[in-house]
Amino acid sequence: MSVETVKLATIINTVMPEVHHVLRTEELNAFIVLRNGIQNLDKHDVLEIVEATINNAKRSAIYH
């Protein structure tokens, strides 16, 4: 099993470039650890990663 760390932007540009425009820079710059490499990801996997990244970004947001 190989482990690879890549930015979400790299994953999006490789697997689902059509959703790039809906993500914020903060989300696109998030580092993602992949167990089996980027080549084994499908669209469903990417959507799960995007969802988790957005939820993580929401937790660190400060609301007024």
C-alpha positions, -999 to +999 in steps of 0.1 A: +000+000+000+014+034-010+006+066+008+005+099-011-002+134+001-016+158-025-036+190-025-073+187-032-068+209-063-047+182-078-074+156-071-101+178-085-081+187-117-074+150-123-107+134-116-135+160-116-123+193-131-160+204-136-164+211-098-132+232-095-151+265-097-174+258-067-146+253-042-128+280-023-091+285-024-088+273+012-105+241+003-085+236-029-052+241-009-061+214+017-037+185+018-053+151+014-036+118+023-044+090-002-038+054+007-039+039-028-029+068-050-048+093-071-051+069-100-075+047-080-100+075-072-134+076-089-160+105-088-177+090-057-145+090-038-137+126-048-172+137-037-166+121-003-132+139+000-148+172-010-176+168+015-151+160+043-129+190+033-158+214+033-170+201+067-135+205+081-133+240+068-166+249+084-155+237+118-125+261+118-146+291+106-153+319+130-188+334+128-197+369+140 
